[in-house]
Amino acid sequence: MLLRKEHIDGGGLIGIRKITDNHQLLLEALPQNQQKAAGEYISDIRSERRIIEWLTTRVLLFELLGEEKIIDNRLDGRPFLIDNSYKISISHTRDYVAILLHKHYTVGIDVETISERVIKLADKFISEEEYIDSSQKVIHQLLHWSAKETMFKMMEESEIDFKEHLHVQAFTPQEKGVFQAYESKTNEQKTFQIHYEILPNAVLTWAVDNEKNLSQLFF
């Protein structure tokens, strides 16, 4: 079920779809000329969960653009459209698939299921200098992780340490908002404007690497 199709500032397009367990319905939701090839592709996938994620992603992309697009992956795993019509970022979790598109700028999006498991892992990706609101610890830690995943997807770099190289500036989580983050891995030390939202059972973050818009935040 399509939950959101929204144009964002700067020419981007974001979509969120609820995951359904019926892969036959998903297959039928694809353009007819894509169904046969998709059916042949998923026949080689053993994991039903992987089939659902693969199909949901392509159905969502079709719902966003209204035309057939083919997704491929670079050697580092990052997705791209073979016709290069849009930059694309994709994320999926237990309940959702999310896609962010932009014609000109690199984008990143991430969705994470809300779980207390993050507490046990937090010291691996959050530094002592980064602020966590103890009254909403799980949500805040998840937003840190999600934001750093979003940044990672936008950086064409290897060996990125989330704790050492990616940094979230202090903010207090609301239902939705924007906070700043930056990377110290490259000489550019880019700053990112991270948009976030608390969904039912998940957190969502996304960003557009629009240097012009970012500079306007500081001058």
C-alpha positions in Angstrom: 0.0 0.0 0.0 1.4 3.4 -1.0 1.6 5.6 2.1 3.3 8.7 0.6 4.2 10.3 -2.7 5.6 13.7 -2.0 7.6 16.3 -3.9 10.3 17.9 -1.7 12.1 21.2 -1.9 14.7 21.3 -4.6 13.1 19.0 -7.1 13.2 15.7 -5.2 10.5 13.0 -4.9 10.0 10.8 -1.9 7.9 7.6 -1.6 7.0 5.3 1.2 5.2 2.0 0.8 3.8 -0.4 3.4 5.2 -3.9 2.8 2.7 -6.6 1.9 3.4 -10.4 2.2 1.6 -11.2 -1.1 4.3 -11.3 -3.8 1.8 -12.3 -6.5 -0.1 -9.0 -6.0 3.1 -7.1 -6.1 4.1 -8.8 -9.4 0.7 -7.9 -10.9 1.2 -4.2 -9.9 4.2 -3.9 -12.1 3.9 -2.7 -15.7 2.8 -5.7 -17.9 6.0 -5.6 -20.0 8.1 -5.9 -16.8 6.1 -8.7 -15.2 7.6 -11.6 -17.1 11.2 -10.5 -16.6 10.5 -9.8 -12.9 8.9 -13.2 -12.5 11.9 -15.0 -14.0 14.3 -13.0 -11.8 12.5 -13.7 -8.5 12.3 -17.4 -9.4 16.0 -17.7 -8.6 15.6 -16.0 -5.2 15.2 -18.4 -2.3 14.2 -16.0 0.4 10.6 -15.0 0.3 11.4 -11.9 2.3 14.0 -10.8 -0.3 11.4 -11.4 -3.1 8.9 -9.1 -1.3 11.5 -6.4 -0.8 12.7 -6.6 -4.4 9.2 -6.4 -5.8 8.0 -3.7 -3.4 10.9 -1.5 -4.3 10.1 -1.7 -8.0 6.3 -1.3 -7.5 7.0 1.9 -5.4 9.3 3.2 -8.1 6.6 2.7 -10.7 4.0 4.4 -8.5 6.3 7.4 -8.0 7.3 8.0 -11.7 4.5 6.3 -13.6 6.9 4.7 -16.1 9.1 1.7 -16.3 12.6 2.2 -14.8 15.3 -0.4 -14.3 17.3 -0.4 -11.1 20.9 -1.8 -11.1 23.6 -1.8 -8.4 27.2 -0.5 -8.6 30.1 -2.6 -7.4 29.8 -1.1 -3.9 26.1 -2.0 -3.8 24.7 1.5 -4.3 21.6 1.5 -6.6 21.2 3.5 -9.8 18.8 3.8 -12.6 20.3 2.5 -15.8 18.9 5.5 -17.8 20.4 7.9 -15.3 17.2 9.9 -15.3 17.3 10.3 -11.5 19.7 9.8 -8.6 18.1 7.2 -6.3 18.4 6.0 -2.8 16.5 3.0 -1.4 15.8 1.7 2.1 13.7 -1.1 3.5 12.8 -2.4 6.9 10.3 -4.9 8.3 7.2 -2.8 7.5 8.3 -0.2 4.9 10.2 0.5 1.7 11.3 4.0 1.1 12.7 5.6 -2.0 14.2 9.1 -2.6 14.8 10.4 -6.1 16.3 13.6 -7.5 17.2 14.6 -11.1 20.4 16.5 -10.2 21.6 15.9 -6.7 22.9 12.8 -4.8 20.4 11.6 -2.2 20.2 9.4 0.8 17.3 7.8 2.7 17.0 5.3 5.5 14.2 3.7 7.5 14.8 1.7 10.7 12.4 -0.4 12.8 12.1 0.9 16.3 13.7 -1.6 18.6 15.5 -1.5 21.9 18.3 -3.6 20.3 19.9 -0.3 19.3 20.8 0.4 23.0 23.3 -2.5 23.0 24.9 -1.3 19.8 24.9 2.5 20.4 28.5 2.8 21.6 29.7 1.4 18.3 28.4 4.3 16.3 27.7 7.2 18.7 30.6 9.1 20.2 30.8 10.5 23.7 30.5 14.0 22.3 27.1 13.4 20.6 24.0 14.3 22.6 21.4 11.7 23.4 18.1 12.7 25.2 17.8 10.1 28.0 14.0 10.5 28.1 13.7 9.2 24.5 16.9 7.2 24.3 15.8 4.5 21.8 14.3 6.9 19.3 17.3 9.3 19.6 19.9 6.6 19.1 18.0 5.2 16.2 17.9 8.6 14.5 21.6 8.8 14.9 22.1 5.4 13.3 19.6 6.2 10.5 21.2 9.6 9.8 24.6 8.1 9.5 23.2 5.4 7.2 21.8 8.2 5.1 25.1 10.1 5.0 27.0 6.9 4.2 24.8 6.3 1.2 25.6 9.8 -0.1 29.4 9.4 0.2 31.4 7.6 -2.4 33.9 6.5 0.2 35.1 3.2 1.6 36.1 2.3 5.2 33.8 4.8 6.8 33.6 4.4 10.6 30.2 5.7 11.8 31.5 6.7 15.2 34.8 8.3 14.1 33.9 9.8 10.7 30.1 10.7 10.9 28.9 13.2 13.5 25.3 14.4 14.4 25.0 17.8 15.9 22.9 18.2 19.1 19.1 18.2 18.7 16.0 17.0 20.6 13.8 14.7 18.7 10.2 15.8 17.8 7.7 14.0 15.6 9.5 15.4 12.6 12.1 18.0 11.9 15.6 18.7 10.6 19.0 18.5 12.2 22.6 19.0 11.0 25.3 16.3 10.7 28.8 16.3 9.1 31.5 14.0 8.0 35.2 14.2 8.9 36.4 11.4 6.5 37.1 13.6 3.5 39.0 16.9 3.1 35.6 18.5 2.2 34.1 17.7 5.6 30.7 18.0 4.2 27.7 19.1 6.2 24.3 17.5 5.7 20.8 18.7 6.4 19.1 15.6 7.8 15.3 15.5 7.6 13.6 13.0 10.0 10.2 11.7 10.9 8.9 9.2 13.5 6.6 6.7 11.7 4.5 4.0 13.3 7.1 1.5 14.4 10.0 3.1 12.5 12.2 6.2 12.1 12.9 7.8 8.7 15.8 10.1 7.7 16.7 11.6 4.3 18.9 14.2 2.8 19.7 15.9 -0.5 23.3 16.8 -1.2 22.5 20.3 -2.4 25.5 22.4 -1.5 23.7 25.7 -2.5 20.9 25.0 0.0 23.3 23.9 2.7 25.4 27.1 2.4 22.3 29.2 2.8 21.9 27.8 6.3 25.0 29.4 7.5 25.2 32.7 5.5 
